[in-house]
């Protein structure tokens, strides 16, 4: 996997998630939506890896997680996100919604269409959506 693969996967998971929600499958939409941010952050981490350099073991180990807060830290974007959230306050609410996602949501059968729509909004809204901001760094 490389940075471009993660970028493409983020965009693909976004389209898939929107399609599932529109088709009446909010649980699947919610589950896949979280991977949009995971893949986008992993693209940012991949960008930090220089061609032909052997990556540090800690960076590699820390990158193999689904925890979005940890991935943000590994991508070294915490300070930038804090600054962005001060400038665009809706980003803070969106980040909070996104942080409620986990890969264990694949086992959830009670996610509503509203919950899935809120997560997609937090990810993809043109003003304050996190994906647009992450794309500036990937």
TAMO-V808669 format. One record per run of one state. SS is the DSSP state (hx for helix, st for strand, lp for the rest). FROM is the first residue (numbers start at 1). TO is the last residue. If there is no record, write none. Layout:
SS_FROM_TO, SS_FROM_TO
//
This chain:
lp_1_2, hx_3_22, lp_23_25, hx_26_48, lp_49_56, hx_57_63, lp_64_67, hx_68_74, lp_75_77, hx_78_87, lp_88_89, hx_90_99, lp_100_102, hx_103_107, lp_108_112, hx_113_124, lp_125_129, hx_130_135, lp_136_138
//
